[in-house]
Amino acid sequence: MGNRVAGGACNFLSGRLSGASSGTSVEIYQDRAGTNGNSVSLSPSPLNSGTWHHVAYTRSGTSLKMFVDGVQIGSGTSAATTNLTGASSFRIGRSLPSCLSNFYSIPASFDDVRTYSRALGACDVAALATP
């Protein structure tokens, strides 16, 4: 999910939920030079277990955090706050392109997708992840 475009590596937020042998990550970049870039990744991914998982990404100032099932699994810090005022649409349920192709839809299910106007704290995320 995110607003990254094919052939573009600037002014985007991208969350990747990959299979068991691949990583799960979130990354943000202000421009092609990597200005104020920030990423968090976990490899191998715990998300291909055949059960539902709660995944949350939070961003506050220069801090980027990733949570799985209410537990923070990683964080990163950028030099300054990343400007993400890109014109690209935010999309859910697509795969990054290979070298010579465009993005394509993936066979996945999403439930209760939310975006907040503030960064949630660890307690907020844990409460949302509780069934």
C-alpha positions in Angstrom: 0.0 0.0 0.0 1.2 3.5 -0.6 1.6 6.2 -3.2 4.8 5.1 -4.9 4.6 5.2 -8.7 6.2 2.9 -11.3 9.7 4.1 -12.0 9.5 6.6 -9.1 11.6 6.7 -6.0 10.6 10.0 -4.6 7.9 11.7 -2.4 6.2 8.5 -1.3 5.2 6.2 1.6 5.2 2.5 0.8 4.1 -0.3 3.1 5.0 -3.9 2.0 3.4 -7.0 3.5 5.3 -9.9 1.9 5.3 -13.6 2.1 7.2 -15.7 4.7 10.5 -15.7 2.9 10.4 -12.0 2.1 10.5 -9.0 4.4 7.7 -6.8 5.7 8.5 -3.1 5.6 7.5 0.5 5.5 9.5 3.3 3.8 9.2 7.0 3.1 11.4 9.2 0.9 11.2 12.9 0.1 13.1 12.8 -3.2 15.2 10.6 -5.5 18.4 11.6 -3.6 16.9 9.9 -0.5 16.5 13.1 1.4 14.9 12.4 4.8 14.5 8.8 3.9 13.4 6.4 6.6 12.5 2.7 6.6 11.7 -0.1 9.0 11.8 -3.7 7.9 11.5 -7.2 9.3 12.8 -10.3 7.6 11.6 -13.0 7.3 8.0 -11.8 7.5 5.7 -13.2 10.2 2.6 -12.4 8.1 2.2 -15.4 5.9 0.9 -17.8 8.7 -2.6 -18.4 7.4 -4.2 -16.2 10.0 -5.2 -12.5 10.2 -2.7 -10.0 11.5 -3.0 -6.4 12.7 -0.4 -4.2 11.1 0.2 -0.6 12.0 2.6 2.1 10.8 3.0 5.3 12.7 4.9 8.5 11.8 5.6 11.4 14.1 8.1 14.0 13.1 11.3 12.1 12.2 10.2 8.8 13.8 8.7 5.9 11.8 7.5 2.7 13.6 6.0 -0.6 12.5 3.7 -2.8 14.7 2.5 -6.3 14.1 -0.3 -7.6 16.3 0.0 -4.7 18.7 3.8 -5.1 19.3 6.4 -2.7 18.0 8.8 -4.7 15.8 11.0 -1.9 14.6 11.6 1.9 14.2 13.6 4.3 12.2 14.6 7.9 12.3 15.2 10.4 9.5 17.4 13.5 9.6 14.4 15.8 9.4 10.6 15.4 8.8 10.0 13.8 5.4 7.9 15.9 3.1 5.3 13.6 1.6 3.2 16.1 -0.3 3.2 14.1 -3.6 0.4 14.2 -6.1 0.2 10.4 -6.5 -2.9 8.5 -5.3 -2.7 6.3 -2.2 -3.5 2.7 -3.1 -4.1 -0.6 -1.2 -3.6 -4.1 -2.6 -0.9 -3.8 -5.3 2.6 -5.1 -5.9 5.7 -3.2 -6.8 6.6 -3.6 -10.5 9.4 -5.8 -11.7 12.1 -4.1 -13.8 10.0 -3.9 -17.0 6.4 -3.9 -15.8 3.9 -1.7 -14.0 2.2 -2.2 -10.6 -0.4 -5.0 -10.5 -3.2 -6.0 -8.2 -2.5 -8.8 -5.7 -4.8 -11.5 -4.3 -5.1 -10.2 -0.7 -7.8 -9.4 1.8 -7.9 -6.3 3.9 -10.3 -5.5 6.8 -10.9 -2.3 8.7 -8.2 -0.1 7.0 -7.8 3.2 8.9 -5.8 6.4 8.5 -5.5 8.8 11.4 -4.6 12.5 11.5 -2.1 11.9 14.3 0.5 9.2 15.2 -1.0 6.6 17.5 1.0 5.7 20.6 2.0 2.1 21.4 -1.0 1.7 23.8 -3.4 2.9 21.1 -2.0 0.4 18.6 -2.1 -2.4 21.2 -5.8 -1.6 22.0 -6.7 -1.7 18.3 -4.9 -5.0 17.8 -6.9 -6.7 20.6 -9.6 -8.9 19.0 
